Amino acid sequence: MDMKTLEISIIGAGIGGLAAALALARTGAKVTVFEQAEALGEVGAGLQISPNGVAVLEALGLRADAAKLATTPEAVVLRDYRGGEVARLAMGKTAEARYGRPYWQFHRADLLKLLENGARAAGVTLVFGHKLAGVKPQPDGVDLEFTSGVHHHTSCLIGADGVRSTLRDLVFEGQPASFTGHVAWRGLVKAEKLPAGLFENAAQVFMGKGRHLVAYPLRGGSLINFVAVEERKSWAAEGWNIPDTAENLRAAFTGFGSPVQALLNAVEETFLWGLFNHPVLPRWHKGRVVLLGDACHPMLPYLAQGAVMGLEDAYVLARSLEAADTPEAGLAAYEMARKPRATRVQKGAAANARAYHLRNPLVRGAAHKALALMPQGALIGRFDWLYALDVTAVREA
Ligand SMILES: Cc1cc2nc3c(=O)[nH]c(=O)nc-3n(C[C@H](O)[C@H](O)[C@H](O)COP(=O)(O)OP(=O)(O)OC[C@H]3O[C@@H](n4cnc5c(N)ncnc54)[C@H](O)[C@@H]3O)c2cc1C
C-alpha cells in the first residue's frame, strides 16, 4: 500500500502508542497521536525490556540512545523471603551473547521520552488533552469524537489506550475483567537512602507465602525500583496513580528479611495497582479500527512483558499495513501475526503468579530446591521462546 495516502490516528501516548506512531511514520504515513493527559506523565516506575523488545528499539533506530538510558543487570536472583539465594540467572553479557541483544531496565519516563522524541523527529503530530469519547465507522475510515467536542476524521484508527481502553469498549465485545486477588505496590527509592551495597546490580525476586517483591536498579543504580505483590481478598482498582501509604506496604511484608525491610523502610511514596485477569479478546480489529498493547492483551506483570509486547505489536502493525493492499487487509494480517504469541505470553504471565506465591512450605521448599539444581543453560533456556524471537526479522507468510 502507498502509506503516504494514509492518515492514521492513534489513541494513547503510552509505550505502545508512541512506538506505533514512530514505526508508522517511518513507512511514510501521516500519523497523529491523541492523548488524554495534558503532557507525558512522570510515572515513577521501572520497566524491564528483554532482548525481544530491544530488537524493536533497534529497528526503530533508537538503540544507541536507549543504551545511554538503560541499566543492564548482571543477574536475575531468586531469593526466599528471608533473602537466602535460591537461584541465580546470569544476565549481562551472558544474555547478550545468547540473544544477540541485552536485557535492559529503564525508568518508564526515560523510555517514553525517547519514543516521543523519535516520533516527533519522524514527523508525528502529538495532541495532548484529547480524550476519545466516541467513534463512527465510515466507508473511508472513522469519525472520532473527543470529550471536548472536537471531531476528527481518520483513514485508520489505532487504539493504544491501555488496560482500560475506551476504544475496546466502544468497538469490540470483551468480557469483564475479574480481580485476581493480587495487588501490586510500586515505587522508587533513592539508593543513597539504603545501606551501601545492599542491592547488587541485579533484578532480585524475594518469594514468600502469598507475596513476592521484585527490586532492580535504574539510572545507573541511583534508584531502586520495586514492585511488591500480595494476595488478598480486598479489591483494589487498576491504574497507575492510586496512592497508598508506605505503612500498608510495610505491614504486608513484615516477616521478610533485612534487605526487604531496609528497602521498604526507605519508601516515602507508593502506589497500589489491583491486578485483573482479562479474558482473551475474540477480535483485535474491525474494519479500519484496531487495538494494540494493553488495550487488546492486558497481562499480569509476572513475565515483565506488557510493554515489550506493545513494542512488538507496534512494529508488526506498521509492517503489515505497508505490505497489504488495503488497510483492512493489513489490520487482519497484523492480528493474525500477533495474536498467538501475545496470548501465550498472557497465559504464561498468569502461570508465573502461582509459581512465585506457593503457599505450602513443603511444596515451596521442593520447588526452590529444583530451581537451585537447574543448570544455568536450562534456567535461562526456559525463556528462549520469548526472548530469542526478533519480530523485526520475521516475515509473515
Ligand atoms: C507493576 C507493573 C510492572 C510492570 N513491569 C513491566 C516490565 O518490567 N516490563 C514490561 O514490558 N511491562 C511491564 N508492565 C506492563 C506495562 O506497564 C504495560 O503493559 C504497558 O505500559 C502498556 O503500554 P500501552 O501503551 O499499551 O498502554 P499504557 O501505557 O497504559 O498507555 C495508554 C495511554 O492511553 C491514554 N488513554 C487512555 N484512554 C484514553 C482516551 N480515552 N483518550 C485518549 N487517551 C487515552 C492513557 O492516558 C495512556 O497514556 C508492568 C505493569 C505493572 C502494573
The ligand as an SDF file (V2000), in Angstrom:
LIG
                    3D

 53 58  0  0  0  0  0  0  0  0999 V2000
    3.5100   -3.0570   38.4190 C   0  0  0  0  0  0  0  0  0  0  0  0
    3.7460   -3.2560   36.9540 C   0  0  0  0  0  0  0  0  0  0  0  0
    5.0310   -3.5270   36.4770 C   0  0  0  0  0  0  0  0  0  0  0  0
    5.2570   -3.7350   35.1050 C   0  0  0  0  0  0  0  0  0  0  0  0
    6.5310   -4.0260   34.6720 N   0  0  0  0  0  0  0  0  0  0  0  0
    6.7410   -4.2520   33.3470 C   0  0  0  0  0  0  0  0  0  0  0  0
    8.0610   -4.5420   32.8440 C   0  0  0  0  0  0  0  0  0  0  0  0
    9.0230   -4.6090   33.6130 O   0  0  0  0  0  0  0  0  0  0  0  0
    8.2170   -4.7660   31.5120 N   0  0  0  0  0  0  0  0  0  0  0  0
    7.1700   -4.6930   30.6280 C   0  0  0  0  0  0  0  0  0  0  0  0
    7.3700   -4.9140   29.4360 O   0  0  0  0  0  0  0  0  0  0  0  0
    5.9100   -4.4030   31.0760 N   0  0  0  0  0  0  0  0  0  0  0  0
    5.6820   -4.1680   32.3920 C   0  0  0  0  0  0  0  0  0  0  0  0
    4.4250   -3.8570   32.8390 N   0  0  0  0  0  0  0  0  0  0  0  0
    3.3410   -3.7280   31.8650 C   0  0  0  0  0  0  0  0  0  0  0  0
    3.4060   -2.3870   31.1450 C   0  0  0  0  0  0  0  0  0  0  0  0
    3.4620   -1.3460   32.0820 O   0  0  0  0  0  0  0  0  0  0  0  0
    2.1900   -2.2050   30.2490 C   0  0  0  0  0  0  0  0  0  0  0  0
    1.9380   -3.3790   29.5340 O   0  0  0  0  0  0  0  0  0  0  0  0
    2.4320   -1.0660   29.2530 C   0  0  0  0  0  0  0  0  0  0  0  0
    2.6560    0.1460   29.9320 O   0  0  0  0  0  0  0  0  0  0  0  0
    1.2350   -0.9320   28.3190 C   0  0  0  0  0  0  0  0  0  0  0  0
    1.5070    0.0660   27.3780 O   0  0  0  0  0  0  0  0  0  0  0  0
    0.3400    0.6380   26.4760 P   0  0  0  0  0  0  0  0  0  0  0  0
    0.9880    1.6690   25.6040 O   0  0  0  0  0  0  0  0  0  0  0  0
   -0.4090   -0.4610   25.8400 O   0  0  0  0  0  0  0  0  0  0  0  0
   -0.6690    1.3240   27.4970 O   0  0  0  0  0  0  0  0  0  0  0  0
   -0.4370    2.4980   28.5440 P   0  0  0  0  0  0  0  0  0  0  0  0
    0.9800    2.6300   28.9210 O   0  0  0  0  0  0  0  0  0  0  0  0
   -1.4220    2.2860   29.6250 O   0  0  0  0  0  0  0  0  0  0  0  0
   -0.8230    3.8150   27.7330 O   0  0  0  0  0  0  0  0  0  0  0  0
   -2.1490    4.1220   27.3940 C   0  0  0  0  0  0  0  0  0  0  0  0
   -2.2510    5.6200   27.1360 C   0  0  0  0  0  0  0  0  0  0  0  0
   -3.5560    5.8960   26.6130 O   0  0  0  0  0  0  0  0  0  0  0  0
   -4.0740    7.0510   27.2430 C   0  0  0  0  0  0  0  0  0  0  0  0
   -5.5460    6.9650   27.1740 N   0  0  0  0  0  0  0  0  0  0  0  0
   -6.3500    6.0850   27.8140 C   0  0  0  0  0  0  0  0  0  0  0  0
   -7.6390    6.2910   27.4830 N   0  0  0  0  0  0  0  0  0  0  0  0
   -7.6530    7.3350   26.5980 C   0  0  0  0  0  0  0  0  0  0  0  0
   -8.6860    8.0030   25.8820 C   0  0  0  0  0  0  0  0  0  0  0  0
   -9.9880    7.6530   26.0090 N   0  0  0  0  0  0  0  0  0  0  0  0
   -8.3460    9.0190   25.0390 N   0  0  0  0  0  0  0  0  0  0  0  0
   -7.0370    9.3950   24.9040 C   0  0  0  0  0  0  0  0  0  0  0  0
   -6.0160    8.8030   25.5620 N   0  0  0  0  0  0  0  0  0  0  0  0
   -6.3120    7.7610   26.3890 C   0  0  0  0  0  0  0  0  0  0  0  0
   -3.5150    6.9650   28.6600 C   0  0  0  0  0  0  0  0  0  0  0  0
   -3.5340    8.2330   29.3010 O   0  0  0  0  0  0  0  0  0  0  0  0
   -2.1040    6.4490   28.4030 C   0  0  0  0  0  0  0  0  0  0  0  0
   -1.1810    7.4880   28.1800 O   0  0  0  0  0  0  0  0  0  0  0  0
    4.1840   -3.6500   34.1990 C   0  0  0  0  0  0  0  0  0  0  0  0
    2.8970   -3.3720   34.6760 C   0  0  0  0  0  0  0  0  0  0  0  0
    2.6720   -3.1830   36.0280 C   0  0  0  0  0  0  0  0  0  0  0  0
    1.2830   -2.8930   36.5230 C   0  0  0  0  0  0  0  0  0  0  0  0
  1  2  1  0
  2  3  1  0
  2 52  2  0
  3  4  2  0
  4  5  1  0
  4 50  1  0
  5  6  2  0
  6  7  1  0
  6 13  1  0
  7  8  2  0
  7  9  1  0
  9 10  1  0
 10 11  2  0
 10 12  1  0
 12 13  2  0
 13 14  1  0
 14 15  1  0
 14 50  1  0
 15 16  1  0
 16 17  1  0
 16 18  1  0
 18 19  1  0
 18 20  1  0
 20 21  1  0
 20 22  1  0
 22 23  1  0
 23 24  1  0
 24 25  2  0
 24 26  1  0
 24 27  1  0
 27 28  1  0
 28 29  2  0
 28 30  1  0
 28 31  1  0
 31 32  1  0
 32 33  1  0
 33 34  1  0
 33 48  1  0
 34 35  1  0
 35 36  1  0
 35 46  1  0
 36 37  1  0
 36 45  1  0
 37 38  2  0
 38 39  1  0
 39 40  1  0
 39 45  2  0
 40 41  1  0
 40 42  2  0
 42 43  1  0
 43 44  2  0
 44 45  1  0
 46 47  1  0
 46 48  1  0
 48 49  1  0
 50 51  2  0
 51 52  1  0
 52 53  1  0
M  END
$$$$
